[in-house]
Structures are given as C-alpha cells and as structure tokens.
Amino acid sequence: VVRAIATATGQTWDETLMGLTQCAIKHKYMIHCPELYGKYLNELGFEKQKQPRKKDNKKIRACEFVKTFKGTAVANIGAGHVACLKDGQVWDIWDSSGEVVGNYWVKK
C-alpha cells in the first residue's frame, strides 16, 4: 500500500507512511485496509473507479489494462495486493501484471 501510493503520488515512502498513519489514527483503521487507504487517496485528490471489465464483462488482468489506460492509478491487484499503474506499466516489487485489476483510484 505504502509503496504503491508513494509511486503514484511522487511522495517519499516516509511521507506516505506518515500520511497513512495520521489517517489511520483519525479513522481508526489499519493502514492496509482498503477503507483506510481509500480515504487517504481521497484526501490526496484521487477518485475511486469501479473494477474494469472487458466488453464481454470478463475481468481484466493488469498487463491488459495498462495497454489502454492513460495516466496513473493506485489499484487493487489480485487478492489483497495494491500496485501502481503508471506509464503503461505495473509498478511493483514483483511481477503482478498477470493479476486481475479490481477497484482503482485516479487523480481527479
């Protein structure tokens, strides 16, 4: 969560962790909870988007999504993981590009 948000926003890892921690204290959630990082992203001017789907309503993998997605997003990827989608790539510490994209946040 911290790494994905820091990559998407240009904040340092420390700035992101401090921001999430302050938000966690305020809202009484742990920093890895979607409810909390969603609130934090909203405070930073990001807006939640619904899970993207193919024309036949099938779910889309990150490697497919970034081919057409323009911009920067913080996305739920796979089960319980968060990554940054930016510059046509999935920014992560492991290759999560084969994982399904869930809800994601983009700058308003």
GROMACS elastic network, one bead per residue, 0.5 to 0.9 nm:
[ bonds ]
;  ai    aj funct       b0    kb
    1     4     6  0.52816   500
    1     5     6  0.61701   500
    1     6     6  0.84900   500
    1    31     6  0.77767   500
    1    32     6  0.62640   500
    1    37     6  0.75565   500
    1    74     6  0.86995   500
    1    81     6  0.76438   500
    1    82     6  0.55298   500
    1    83     6  0.72326   500
    2     5     6  0.53826   500
    2     6     6  0.60202   500
    2     7     6  0.85377   500
    2    13     6  0.64650   500
    2    14     6  0.86698   500
    2    16     6  0.59917   500
    2    17     6  0.60019   500
    2    20     6  0.79288   500
    2    31     6  0.84542   500
    2    32     6  0.84927   500
    2    82     6  0.89114   500
    3     6     6  0.51206   500
    3     7     6  0.60498   500
    3     8     6  0.85536   500
    3    12     6  0.87907   500
    3    13     6  0.63537   500
    3    16     6  0.80869   500
    3    17     6  0.89318   500
    3    82     6  0.87083   500
    3    83     6  0.77577   500
    3    84     6  0.81714   500
    3    92     6  0.79915   500
    3    93     6  0.89751   500
    4     7     6  0.52209   500
    4     8     6  0.61822   500
    4     9     6  0.86388   500
    4    73     6  0.88997   500
    4    74     6  0.62667   500
    4    75     6  0.82636   500
    4    82     6  0.63856   500
    4    85     6  0.85337   500
    4    91     6  0.74322   500
    4    92     6  0.72993   500
    5     8     6  0.50643   500
    5     9     6  0.59809   500
    5    10     6  0.81834   500
    5    11     6  0.78447   500
    5    13     6  0.85007   500
    5    16     6  0.69014   500
    5    37     6  0.87633   500
    5    41     6  0.79596   500
    5    73     6  0.87629   500
    5    74     6  0.63598   500
    5    82     6  0.87397   500
    5    83     6  0.79753   500
    5    84     6  0.69641   500
    6     9     6  0.53023   500
    6    10     6  0.55823   500
    6    12     6  0.57648   500
    6    13     6  0.56225   500
    6    14     6  0.86759   500
    6    15     6  0.79168   500
    6    16     6  0.57638   500
    6    17     6  0.86600   500
    6    84     6  0.87777   500
    7    10     6  0.55239   500
    7    11     6  0.70424   500
    7    12     6  0.80955   500
    7    13     6  0.84074   500
    7    74     6  0.88087   500
    7    83     6  0.88659   500
    7    84     6  0.64823   500
    7    86     6  0.86727   500
    7    91     6  0.77440   500
    8    11     6  0.80137   500
    8    72     6  0.61530   500
    8    73     6  0.64683   500
    8    74     6  0.65144   500
    8    83     6  0.89926   500
    8    84     6  0.58769   500
    8    85     6  0.77234   500
    8    86     6  0.73201   500
    9    12     6  0.87050   500
    9    16     6  0.88338   500
    9    44     6  0.84737   500
    9    72     6  0.86468   500
   11    14     6  0.79949   500
   11    15     6  0.59277   500
   11    16     6  0.61654   500
   12    15     6  0.51331   500
   12    16     6  0.62616   500
   12    17     6  0.86013   500
   13    16     6  0.52169   500
   13    17     6  0.61450   500
   13    18     6  0.86218   500
   14    17     6  0.51153   500
   14    18     6  0.61028   500
   14    19     6  0.85201   500
   15    18     6  0.51852   500
   15    19     6  0.60928   500
   15    20     6  0.85730   500
   16    19     6  0.50512   500
   16    20     6  0.60515   500
   16    21     6  0.84019   500
   17    20     6  0.51427   500
   17    21     6  0.59554   500
   17    22     6  0.85709   500
   17    31     6  0.84407   500
   18    21     6  0.50023   500
   18    22     6  0.61271   500
   18    23     6  0.85009   500
   19    22     6  0.52428   500
   19    23     6  0.61547   500
   19    24     6  0.85193   500
   19    40     6  0.75513   500
   20    24     6  0.59545   500
   20    25     6  0.86155   500
   20    30     6  0.88524   500
   20    31     6  0.59611   500
   20    36     6  0.77836   500
   20    37     6  0.69532   500
   20    40     6  0.64349   500
   21    25     6  0.62237   500
   21    26     6  0.86003   500
   21    30     6  0.81999   500
   21    31     6  0.65859   500
   22    25     6  0.51861   500
   22    26     6  0.62584   500
   22    27     6  0.87147   500
   23    26     6  0.50464   500
   23    27     6  0.60778   500
   23    28     6  0.80648   500
   23    29     6  0.82520   500
   23    31     6  0.81618   500
   23    36     6  0.71700   500
   23    37     6  0.83265   500
   23    39     6  0.77741   500
   23    40     6  0.63530   500
   24    27     6  0.52521   500
   24    28     6  0.52718   500
   24    29     6  0.50361   500
   24    30     6  0.58518   500
   24    31     6  0.59885   500
   24    36     6  0.64613   500
   24    37     6  0.85940   500
   24    40     6  0.87365   500
   25    28     6  0.52830   500
   25    29     6  0.72541   500
   25    30     6  0.84998   500
   26    29     6  0.83501   500
   27    30     6  0.89932   500
   27    36     6  0.72751   500
   27    39     6  0.87209   500
   28    36     6  0.83577   500
   29    32     6  0.83046   500
   29    33     6  0.66157   500
   29    35     6  0.74697   500
   29    36     6  0.58048   500
   30    33     6  0.56278   500
   30    35     6  0.89651   500
   30    36     6  0.68905   500
   30    37     6  0.89220   500
   31    34     6  0.81206   500
   31    35     6  0.88722   500
   31    36     6  0.60291   500
   31    37     6  0.63911   500
   32    35     6  0.86217   500
   32    36     6  0.72237   500
   32    37     6  0.68772   500
   32    80     6  0.89410   500
   33    36     6  0.53489   500
   33    37     6  0.64336   500
   33    38     6  0.83951   500
   34    37     6  0.53109   500
   34    38     6  0.56662   500
   34    39     6  0.83678   500
   34    76     6  0.87341   500
   34    80     6  0.88987   500
   35    38     6  0.52746   500
   35    39     6  0.63360   500
   35    40     6  0.88446   500
   36    39     6  0.51429   500
   36    40     6  0.62675   500
   36    41     6  0.86294   500
   37    41     6  0.59644   500
   37    42     6  0.83600   500
   38    41     6  0.51415   500
   38    42     6  0.61082   500
   38    43     6  0.86547   500
   38    46     6  0.85424   500
   38    47     6  0.85867   500
   38    48     6  0.75003   500
   38   105     6  0.79573   500
   39    43     6  0.62564   500
   39    44     6  0.87492   500
   40    43     6  0.50327   500
   40    44     6  0.64142   500
   40    45     6  0.88803   500
   40    46     6  0.86752   500
   41    45     6  0.64405   500
   41    46     6  0.51868   500
   41    47     6  0.74595   500
   41    48     6  0.85622   500
   41    74     6  0.86460   500
   41   105     6  0.73807   500
   41   106     6  0.87773   500
   41   107     6  0.86583   500
   42    45     6  0.50950   500
   42    47     6  0.59916   500
   42    48     6  0.78678   500
   42   105     6  0.84451   500
   42   107     6  0.88038   500
   43    46     6  0.72556   500
   44   107     6  0.80674   500
   45   106     6  0.83144   500
   45   107     6  0.57054   500
   45   108     6  0.58152   500
   46    73     6  0.86461   500
   46    74     6  0.89652   500
   46   105     6  0.56740   500
   46   106     6  0.50210   500
   46   108     6  0.54427   500
   47   104     6  0.82516   500
   47   105     6  0.51495   500
   47   106     6  0.53961   500
   47   107     6  0.61556   500
   47   108     6  0.59401   500
   48   103     6  0.69323   500
   48   104     6  0.57288   500
   48   106     6  0.66889   500
   49    52     6  0.81736   500
   49   103     6  0.57198   500
   49   104     6  0.52326   500
   49   105     6  0.57088   500
   49   106     6  0.73690   500
   50   102     6  0.73729   500
   50   104     6  0.67818   500
   50   105     6  0.88201   500
   51    59     6  0.79936   500
   51    60     6  0.86390   500
   51    76     6  0.89728   500
   51   101     6  0.66034   500
   51   104     6  0.69172   500
   52    57     6  0.87861   500
   52    58     6  0.89953   500
   52    59     6  0.69158   500
   52    60     6  0.65721   500
   52    65     6  0.79640   500
   52   101     6  0.70185   500
   52   102     6  0.70278   500
   52   103     6  0.74851   500
   52   104     6  0.86899   500
   53    56     6  0.77037   500
   53    57     6  0.51911   500
   53    58     6  0.56254   500
   53    60     6  0.56601   500
   53   101     6  0.89300   500
   54    57     6  0.50295   500
   54    58     6  0.52990   500
   54    59     6  0.62919   500
   54    60     6  0.62357   500
   55    58     6  0.73879   500
   56    59     6  0.89394   500
   57    60     6  0.89238   500
   59   100     6  0.65494   500
   59   101     6  0.74823   500
   59   102     6  0.84578   500
   60    63     6  0.83814   500
   60    64     6  0.64818   500
   60    65     6  0.64076   500
   60    99     6  0.84000   500
   60   100     6  0.55982   500
   60   101     6  0.61516   500
   60   102     6  0.86256   500
   61    64     6  0.54002   500
   61    65     6  0.62125   500
   61    66     6  0.88437   500
   61    77     6  0.85248   500
   61    78     6  0.88776   500
   61    97     6  0.67966   500
   61    98     6  0.55806   500
   61    99     6  0.52929   500
   61   101     6  0.56553   500
   62    66     6  0.61271   500
   62    67     6  0.87436   500
   62    77     6  0.74075   500
   62    85     6  0.81303   500
   62    89     6  0.85312   500
   62    90     6  0.69778   500
   62    96     6  0.75542   500
   62    98     6  0.60373   500
   62    99     6  0.59261   500
   62   100     6  0.58867   500
   62   101     6  0.55083   500
   63    66     6  0.56992   500
   63    67     6  0.68778   500
   63    88     6  0.86228   500
   63    89     6  0.75043   500
   63    90     6  0.73049   500
   63    96     6  0.85103   500
   63    98     6  0.60563   500
   63    99     6  0.80194   500
   63   100     6  0.88785   500
   64    67     6  0.55334   500
   64    68     6  0.75817   500
   64    97     6  0.82754   500
   64    98     6  0.85266   500
   65    68     6  0.59378   500
   65    69     6  0.59796   500
   65    85     6  0.89741   500
   65    88     6  0.85794   500
   65   101     6  0.77593   500
   66    70     6  0.75363   500
   66    85     6  0.68023   500
   66    86     6  0.76846   500
   66    87     6  0.79791   500
   66    89     6  0.59949   500
   66    90     6  0.73145   500
   67    70     6  0.83587   500
   67    88     6  0.58330   500
   67    89     6  0.81049   500
   68    88     6  0.77515   500
   69    72     6  0.84068   500
   69    85     6  0.85255   500
   69    86     6  0.85876   500
   69    87     6  0.87786   500
   69    88     6  0.70315   500
   70    86     6  0.78400   500
   70    87     6  0.73734   500
   70    88     6  0.72701   500
   71    85     6  0.79583   500
   71    86     6  0.61134   500
   71    87     6  0.67767   500
   71    88     6  0.82320   500
   71   106     6  0.78176   500
   71   107     6  0.86246   500
   72    84     6  0.71797   500
   72    85     6  0.56195   500
   72    87     6  0.71587   500
   72    88     6  0.88815   500
   72   105     6  0.85502   500
   72   106     6  0.63196   500
   72   107     6  0.74850   500
   73    83     6  0.83431   500
   73    84     6  0.57221   500
   73    85     6  0.50739   500
   73    86     6  0.65427   500
   73   104     6  0.63165   500
   73   105     6  0.53694   500
   73   107     6  0.74604   500
   74    82     6  0.69102   500
   74    83     6  0.58796   500
   74    85     6  0.63011   500
   74    86     6  0.87822   500
   74   103     6  0.88319   500
   74   104     6  0.55631   500
   74   105     6  0.52256   500
   74   106     6  0.68424   500
   75    81     6  0.83765   500
   75    82     6  0.55262   500
   75    83     6  0.54763   500
   75    84     6  0.61678   500
   75    85     6  0.69683   500
   75   101     6  0.66682   500
   75   102     6  0.66084   500
   75   103     6  0.61225   500
   75   105     6  0.63407   500
   75   106     6  0.88737   500
   76    79     6  0.78470   500
   76    80     6  0.69697   500
   76    81     6  0.57572   500
   76    83     6  0.66168   500
   76    84     6  0.89436   500
   76   100     6  0.83914   500
   76   101     6  0.59943   500
   76   103     6  0.57585   500
   76   104     6  0.60783   500
   77    80     6  0.70870   500
   77    81     6  0.52139   500
   77    82     6  0.54305   500
   77    83     6  0.64324   500
   77    96     6  0.73493   500
   77    97     6  0.84275   500
   77    99     6  0.58266   500
   77   100     6  0.57150   500
   77   102     6  0.59700   500
   77   103     6  0.84450   500
   77   104     6  0.88889   500
   78    81     6  0.59691   500
   78    82     6  0.81437   500
   78    96     6  0.79393   500
   78    98     6  0.86227   500
   78   100     6  0.51767   500
   78   101     6  0.65395   500
   78   102     6  0.73444   500
   79    82     6  0.89439   500
   79    99     6  0.85035   500
   79   100     6  0.85627   500
   82    92     6  0.85484   500
   83    90     6  0.68452   500
   83    91     6  0.61734   500
   83    92     6  0.57487   500
   83    93     6  0.89781   500
   83    96     6  0.81535   500
   84    89     6  0.83531   500
   84    90     6  0.60147   500
   84    91     6  0.50890   500
   84    92     6  0.68765   500
   85    88     6  0.69848   500
   85    89     6  0.57804   500
   85    91     6  0.59898   500
   85    92     6  0.88470   500
   86    89     6  0.54298   500
   86    90     6  0.65015   500
   86    91     6  0.69328   500
   87    90     6  0.83584   500
   89    97     6  0.82032   500
   90    95     6  0.78605   500
   90    96     6  0.72207   500
   90    97     6  0.60018   500
   91    94     6  0.84883   500
   91    95     6  0.84917   500
   91    96     6  0.85989   500
   91    97     6  0.88662   500
   92    95     6  0.67250   500
   92    96     6  0.69661   500
   92    97     6  0.88404   500
   93    96     6  0.84150   500
   94    97     6  0.87149   500
   95    98     6  0.74725   500
   95    99     6  0.88950   500
   96    99     6  0.55045   500
   96   100     6  0.88525   500
   97   100     6  0.81089   500
  101   104     6  0.77446   500
